[in-house]
């Protein structure tokens, strides 16, 4: 660091005044892997040096001067050893080929015994195995990674900056004239504190400019652009002009030295009020946020300032290493600058270092039953880019991945238990095994709500500051698939990954993502922050590529059990012939899919809820759109593109299909962060499925104050019928004073809309813009494309139809002339006072306009739907012999001459078969303390205990239900997953508490 001496002290000055610690007879040695090329002659250095764990503490406890390494014995005299120190006075044992020796032409291993001594005292004796190989591991890792660092997928690693040769030439001159500094940046000479009060905010993007971290980021990107030129330019690249390339290399050396010198790393690199800002490596950076000298975002997303140096560093390494062997001082300075700079990669802000605070990002880390430790979230994918570069940049397998002290197990002094560490089970001990270990941490399970991880229902959560989310594209898909690059790095090497790490993503690609692909499009409601991205491209490119990348990353001896099925999924995607039929409940994330695909019937329907446990999609845009994406969104697709990216761009996001809310016209809130839509205040939000039919129940009770309505809503998926019921619709906030409505559908207007309203048929063309408001008191129906909608209204309410220009598009920046249509039922400004505060409507796939009159008449007779006392919703589908009941409170209801009573808030589904009943039960409150749900059913069932299987990505044996007879009535007591079952459910019982329980109970006599 080259700053004001009053504020900064260099690490070299500190070392000069440090006292020597006592000799430690238990020094930990890092010496796990070494290799060298065949036919290496005398003086050639073995790749991999011997390191001590104590090297992390050299600033406070320098290595005693008497420490050195000796070879005690080896077969022959092939190698000799030298004790060296890096520029930070970290000790290393360096093996080289002895004078007059050669490693020979044959691949083999050479065994040595090495001593660590202090003077004449032996402190440690340890074995070393040097592998003599045709291609050293370092060369394999470099060759596999170098092109990725300058690929489109690796664009962050060159700062997403590409210079022309002319621009590169100008930057070289700029750096030569300024000793490695780019023009216009204060960060090279100023203290972080000097930036306070000088920032500016872009009103459109919200981006803060003028901060020190912003300047660091910009400088890093410029270096990244030069690194890209060094790798790819025709003039400056590997096949370019040698003199120009050499000049660029020297300019990059100077730029790296100047940049890394201005980013504080050690705690004593920055002084505040005459005291070091921290006591650990990394504190010079991480603790800036505590003093408001840097924003929280960059302090927790360090890759923003360090990723852009990856491509330059990786592509410089062959030349850099060659020059270091020639004792080039500048090359050595660059190497050591990179080692020191990349300590920022593992620096953690103070709050997140707490191991006993359950409110922090990774939970209560010391409770290893429920926390997977530090970095247990999807950002590991971001960290992977640097991680995979470190073995190449270190060029030393045994230098640890980090010197940041709190990552080591000895930092915690065996408390709260022996060998506890920040990431339990790991303490740094060599960059290659360290990185390989992190490759095994991409399958992190969640144990609780509002915790990052892969859920037992197959979904994933990442940003959990407000509640569990469902980012199945961003960031969940990345968390699942980004390690494939790392798997490939270690493919067919001694550090290859075991089968289970390939099986984990294979199962989710096939059995989760595969079930959510419909006509080569994904469901936008569970895409996370990517809700507005191209769902077709995600399937046809990203999922298909991920399957190829997974299979390509396997070692020769790796096995994936369902590889054939996985390949079939990819081929079907490419042929647009992927089919799946079923009804799947993703109960943790309160999401259900009901779909059929066969020759005569193809449709996809889903519903997405939220609660006090779960949130909707994140929104990073300044024009917010996904505010209501968890508020009971109900969709029906037949063609597949009804809610395509283009449709969403033209959407009025105040009225998503299925939601009940005030139909506001003002902008959705822009402030409050990506999850400003918040989880709900409601406990009730659940989904239930027996594999063929399903239901969902939802208490719409928003926590945020922009939304103004409350309602009890249920959804029923039976065969080709999607039924929506609503009751107790009320206003609970003033809002904008607009009417509260329930959106039947909003989709792309690509086919004429046929309407039957108040006994009259009307047709609206796709080129028409209408804004119809009409009172309805009797059933009405609508049809467009091959989808039908039926509203069964018992009391007067308002029908609203908007098409074309009448639709109030939320984000006019991205809209075009392909407007949507909206069909909605209005409940009035204050529902219940003037308008009906209930609703009952259906969505019908694969029907024609001509079918509709007959269907409406038949369904009116076949369906029995009841809204009882605003506390029970029920649907009886006569043709299917299915009853579905949503108990918002304990109660009793009579359906099809049978009485069903429930002692709890619950979802209940009854299917009568020839000789049995399928009884499905779910707890929509996901209450881990609810031990049982008891039903009384006025039909005889066979007494006994009936076990059930818990569904999910890996179905498993659940518990049981007990059936007892009371005359012709039956009492069914279902044992639910609860807090008593923690160990049984792998300490995930809270996540299993809302699971669908499906029982097959024989009829009694």
Buried (B, 14 or more C-beta within 10 A) or exposed (E): BEBEEEBBBBBEEBEEEBEEEEEBEEBBBBBBBBBBBBEBEEEBBBBBBBBBBBBBBBBEBBBBEEBBBBBEEBEEEBBBBEBEBBBBBBBBBBBBBBEEBBBEEEBEEBEBEBBBBBEEEEBBEEEBEBBBBEEBBBBBBBEBBBEBBBEEEBBBBBBBBBBEBEBBBEBBEBBEEBEBBBEEBBBBEBBBBBBEEEEEEEEEEEEBEEBBBBBBBBBBBBBBBBBBBBBBBEBBBEEBBEEBBEBBBBBBBBBBBBBBBBBBBBBBBBBBEEEBBBEBBBBBBBBBBBBEBBBEEBBBBBBBBBBBBBBBBBBBBBBBBEBBEEEBEBBBBBBBBBBBBBBBBBBBBEBBBBBEBBEBBBBBBBBBEBBBBBBBBBBBBBBBBBBBBBBBBBBBBBBBBBBBBBBBBBBBEEEEEEEBBBBBBBBBBBBBBBBBBBBBBBBBBBBBBBBBBBBBBBBBBBBBEBBBBBBBBBBBBBBBBBBBBBBBBBBEBEBBBEBEBBBBBBBBBBBBBBBBBBBBBBBBBBBBBBBBBBBBBBBBEBBBBBBEBBBEBBBEEBEBEBBEBBBBBBEBBEEEEBBBBBBBBBBBBBBBBBBBBEEEBBBBBBBBBBBBBBBBBBBEBBBBBBBBBBBBBBBBBBBBBBBBBBBBBBBBBBBBBBBBBBBBEEEBBEEEEBBBBBBBBBBBBBBBBBBBBBBBBBBBBBBBEBBBBBBBBBBBBBBBBBBBBBBBBBBEEEBEEBBBBBBBBBBBBBBBBBBBBEEEEEEBEBEBBBEBEBEBEEBBBBBBBBBBBBBBBEEEBBBBBBBBEBBBBBBEEBBEEBBBBBBBBBBBBEBBEEBBBBBBBBBBBBBEBEBBEEBBEEBEEBBEBBBBEBBBBBBBBEEBBBBBBBBBEBBEBEBBEBEBBBBBBBBBBBBBEEEBBBBBBBBBBBBBEBBBBBBBBBBBBBBEEBEBEBBBBEEEEBBBBBBEEEEEBBBBBBBBBBEEBBEBBBBBBBBBBBBBBBBBBBBBE
